[in-house]
Amino acid sequence: MSSFAQKIENVRYWRVGSRLETSLILYELTRDSYPDSYLRRLHLRLPWFIGLTETRGFARLSVANRLSRSNVRYGPFRTRDAALLYQEHLQGLHQIRRCVETLAVSPEHPGCIYGEMNQCLRPCQCAVSPEEYASEAGRVAEFLSTGGKSALVPLAATRERAAAELDFEQAALAHKRIEKVQAAMAARDSVIGAVERFHGVAVTRASEADWVNLWPMVAGYWQKPVQLHLPANQEAGARSLDSLVRERLQGAVEAADGEGNRVEHLAIFSRWYYSSWRDGHWFPFESVQQVNYRRLVKAISEMAKGEK
């Protein structure tokens, strides 16, 4: 018998029903056993986020794979390049600064090429007041918050009004602007949202037949799974699946906690959601009352029957 085998005292195992469950269990076990190297051992890449970074009243867009308590971040993006592409689209739509240094505001400031190209309001050169610059930064924040709808709706109204008034030049300008906004919207995956409001539930198979797991995520934190038993031969008069799912999911969300590392929880989500091997369904929601329970119950029923 080898010396390695002689050191084995016991073997423990966990039955799992999905790769998401495997990832979450491995994460917890590896973090507890190797607190200094678990990310490397798991090959867990932290996701990327975009948001406004405030420096002395002159906000700028920034991309990072960490979160700040003082700034709202949006993500998780599939890759850093995807986040940078979205940032580039936003900067092309707004006259917000692109420089990263702390501004030394002065009329004698040399400025930069973006100011010369009228792609920046040039706060460094006192070309605008702090209030005017803050208004532009506010439009960027609103664009991030609404996914671009805040810019698209008024532009569409402007185009329609100009066309009705036979002002085709103004209509063409509005249409060109709409195309830029739509390109920015297309560069952002539909799952991306504000991290503090990143809520949803994953539906996967369980390790036992006729069982399904619901994995709630609240504010970017995974919660304990909700286990549902859906026997093939349901007894007459049994409680409806819709009411059961509503009660169990709402209870789980109301009892949610913010324990753990949010970035790492979102890293596990990104690995599962963006993968080619995703073995479940994801249902995002703004509040648990607004969940599309009809679609959710249908997905649960199909999962229980062994369908995708």
C-alpha positions in Angstrom: 0.0 0.0 0.0 1.4 3.4 -0.9 2.2 6.0 1.7 -0.5 8.3 0.2 -3.2 5.7 0.7 -2.1 5.1 4.3 -2.8 8.8 5.1 -6.4 8.6 3.9 -8.8 8.4 6.9 -12.1 8.9 5.2 -13.7 10.0 2.0 -16.6 12.4 1.8 -18.8 13.1 -1.2 -21.8 15.2 -2.2 -24.4 14.2 -4.7 -25.2 17.1 -7.0 -27.7 17.6 -9.7 -26.1 20.5 -11.7 -22.8 22.1 -12.5 -24.0 25.2 -10.7 -24.4 23.2 -7.6 -21.0 21.7 -8.1 -19.4 25.1 -8.5 -21.1 26.5 -5.3 -20.1 23.4 -3.2 -16.5 23.4 -4.5 -16.3 27.1 -3.8 -17.3 26.7 -0.2 -15.1 23.7 0.5 -12.0 25.1 -1.2 -12.4 28.5 0.5 -12.6 26.8 3.9 -9.7 24.4 3.2 -7.4 26.8 1.4 -8.2 30.4 2.5 -5.1 31.8 0.9 -5.2 30.2 -2.5 -8.8 29.1 -3.2 -9.3 31.5 -6.1 -6.2 30.1 -7.8 -7.2 26.5 -7.1 -10.6 27.1 -8.5 -9.4 29.1 -11.5 -12.1 31.5 -10.6 -11.8 34.7 -12.6 -13.4 37.8 -11.1 -15.9 39.5 -13.4 -15.8 43.0 -14.7 -18.0 46.0 -13.9 -18.5 49.5 -15.1 -19.5 52.6 -13.2 -19.0 56.2 -12.5 -16.0 57.0 -10.4 -16.2 60.3 -8.5 -13.0 62.4 -8.0 -13.4 65.9 -6.7 -16.8 66.3 -8.3 -15.7 65.4 -11.8 -17.0 61.8 -12.4 -15.6 59.6 -15.1 -16.4 56.1 -16.3 -14.2 53.3 -15.1 -14.0 49.5 -15.6 -12.8 47.3 -12.7 -13.1 43.8 -11.3 -13.8 45.0 -7.8 -16.6 46.9 -6.2 -16.7 50.2 -4.3 -19.1 51.0 -1.6 -19.3 54.6 -2.7 -20.1 54.0 -6.4 -22.8 52.1 -8.2 -21.3 49.4 -10.4 -23.0 47.6 -13.3 -22.2 44.0 -14.4 -21.1 41.4 -14.5 -19.6 41.6 -18.0 -18.5 38.5 -19.8 -14.9 39.8 -20.2 -12.9 42.9 -19.6 -13.0 43.7 -23.4 -16.8 43.6 -23.3 -16.9 46.1 -20.5 -14.3 48.3 -22.2 -16.4 48.2 -25.5 -19.5 49.3 -23.6 -17.5 52.1 -21.9 -16.3 53.3 -25.3 -19.9 53.5 -26.6 -21.0 55.5 -23.6 -18.1 57.9 -23.9 -19.0 58.4 -27.6 -22.5 59.4 -26.6 -21.6 61.7 -23.8 -19.1 64.5 -23.2 -17.7 63.1 -20.1 -14.0 63.2 -19.4 -11.8 60.2 -20.3 -8.6 61.3 -18.3 -7.9 59.3 -15.2 -5.9 61.8 -13.2 -7.2 64.0 -10.4 -8.0 67.2 -12.2 -6.1 70.4 -11.4 -8.8 72.7 -12.7 -7.4 75.9 -14.3 -8.1 78.1 -17.4 -4.4 77.5 -18.3 -4.8 73.7 -18.3 -3.4 72.3 -21.6 -6.5 70.1 -22.1 -6.5 67.0 -24.3 -7.4 65.9 -27.8 -10.9 64.9 -26.8 -11.7 68.4 -25.7 -10.4 69.7 -29.0 -12.7 67.3 -30.8 -15.7 68.5 -28.7 -16.0 65.0 -27.1 -15.4 66.3 -23.6 -16.9 69.3 -21.8 -13.3 70.3 -20.7 -13.9 70.8 -17.0 -10.1 70.9 -16.6 -10.1 74.2 -18.5 -13.1 75.6 -16.6 -15.1 75.5 -19.9 -18.1 74.4 -17.9 -19.2 74.9 -14.3 -19.2 72.0 -11.9 -23.0 72.0 -12.0 -23.0 71.7 -15.8 -20.6 68.8 -15.7 -22.5 67.1 -13.0 -25.6 67.3 -15.2 -23.8 65.5 -18.0 -22.6 62.9 -15.5 -26.1 62.5 -14.4 -27.2 61.6 -17.9 -24.5 58.9 -18.0 -25.8 57.5 -14.7 -29.3 57.5 -16.0 -28.2 55.7 -19.2 -26.5 53.1 -17.1 -29.5 52.7 -14.8 -32.1 52.3 -17.6 -29.9 50.4 -20.1 -30.1 53.2 -22.6 -33.9 53.7 -22.6 -33.6 57.1 -21.0 -31.8 58.4 -24.1 -33.7 56.3 -26.7 -37.3 57.5 -25.8 -36.7 61.3 -26.1 -34.7 60.8 -29.3 -37.4 58.8 -30.9 -39.9 61.5 -30.0 -37.6 64.1 -31.5 -37.3 62.2 -34.7 -41.0 61.7 -35.1 -41.7 65.4 -34.4 -39.1 66.5 -36.8 -40.4 64.2 -39.5 -44.0 65.4 -38.9 -42.7 69.0 -39.3 -40.9 68.0 -42.5 -37.6 69.0 -40.9 -35.8 66.1 -42.5 -32.3 67.3 -41.5 -33.2 67.3 -37.8 -34.9 63.9 -38.2 -31.8 62.5 -39.8 -29.6 63.8 -37.0 -31.9 62.2 -34.4 -31.9 59.0 -36.3 -28.1 58.9 -36.4 -28.1 59.5 -32.7 -30.6 56.7 -32.2 -28.4 54.3 -34.1 -25.5 55.1 -31.7 -27.7 54.6 -28.7 -28.9 51.2 -30.1 -25.3 50.2 -30.7 -24.5 50.9 -27.1 -27.5 49.0 -25.9 -26.5 46.0 -28.0 -23.0 46.0 -26.5 -24.5 45.3 -23.1 -25.8 41.8 -22.3 -29.4 41.8 -21.1 -28.4 40.2 -17.8 -26.2 43.1 -16.8 -27.6 45.4 -14.1 -26.7 47.4 -11.0 -24.9 45.1 -8.6 -26.9 46.3 -5.6 -30.1 45.3 -7.4 -28.8 42.1 -9.0 -31.6 39.7 -8.2 -32.7 36.5 -9.8 -33.2 32.8 -9.4 -31.6 29.9 -11.2 -33.5 26.7 -11.9 -31.5 23.4 -12.0 -32.1 19.7 -11.5 -31.5 18.2 -8.1 -29.5 15.1 -7.3 -32.7 13.1 -6.6 -35.3 12.2 -9.2 -38.5 14.4 -9.1 -36.7 17.2 -7.3 -35.7 20.6 -8.6 -33.5 23.2 -7.0 -34.1 27.0 -7.1 -31.0 29.1 -6.4 -32.0 32.6 -5.4 -29.5 35.4 -5.8 -30.2 38.7 -4.0 -28.1 41.8 -4.4 -25.4 39.7 -6.0 -25.2 37.1 -3.2 -26.2 33.5 -3.6 -28.7 32.2 -1.1 -29.4 28.7 0.2 -31.3 26.6 -2.4 -35.0 26.1 -2.4 -35.7 22.4 -2.9 -39.0 21.4 -4.6 -40.4 17.9 -4.9 -42.5 17.3 -8.0 -43.6 13.6 -8.0 -44.9 12.3 -11.4 -48.1 11.1 -9.8 -49.3 14.1 -7.9 -52.2 13.4 -5.5 -55.5 14.9 -6.3 -56.2 18.1 -4.4 -52.5 18.7 -3.9 -51.3 22.3 -3.6 -50.7 24.0 -6.9 -47.1 24.4 -8.0 -47.6 28.1 -8.7 -48.6 28.9 -5.1 -45.9 26.6 -3.7 -43.2 28.3 -5.7 -44.4 31.8 -4.8 -44.4 31.0 -1.1 -41.0 29.3 -1.0 -39.2 31.8 -3.2 -40.7 34.8 -1.5 -39.7 33.4 1.9 -36.2 32.7 0.7 -35.8 36.2 -0.7 -37.2 37.9 2.5 -34.8 35.9 4.6 -31.8 36.7 2.4 -28.5 37.7 3.8 -25.5 39.5 2.4 -22.9 37.0 3.8 -19.8 36.2 1.7 -17.9 37.9 -1.0 -20.2 39.5 -3.6 -17.6 39.7 -6.4 -16.8 36.0 -6.0 -20.5 35.1 -5.9 -20.9 37.0 -9.1 -17.8 35.3 -10.5 -19.5 31.9 -10.0 -22.7 33.3 -11.6 -20.7 34.6 -14.6 -18.9 31.2 -15.1 -22.2 29.4 -15.1 -24.4 31.9 -17.0 -21.9 32.8 -19.8 -20.7 29.2 -20.3 -21.6 26.9 -23.2 -22.5 24.2 -20.6 -25.1 26.1 -18.6 -27.4 23.5 -17.3 -30.4 25.5 -16.1 -32.5 28.6 -16.5 -32.0 32.1 -15.1 -34.9 34.4 -14.2 -33.9 37.9 -13.3 -36.3 40.1 -11.3 -36.4 43.6 -9.8 -38.5 42.4 -6.9 -39.8 38.9 -6.0 -43.4 40.2 -6.5 -42.5 40.9 -10.2 -41.2 37.5 -11.0 -42.7 36.0 -14.2 -44.1 33.0 -12.3 -45.8 31.6 -15.3 -42.5 31.1 -17.1 -40.8 30.1 -13.9 -43.3 27.3 -13.1 -43.1 26.1 -16.7 -39.3 25.8 -16.5 -39.6 24.0 -13.2 -42.1 21.5 -14.6 -40.0 20.8 -17.7 -36.9 20.4 -15.5 -38.7 17.9 -13.3 -39.8 15.9 -16.3 -36.2 15.7 -17.5 -36.7 18.2 -20.3 -34.3 21.1 -20.9 
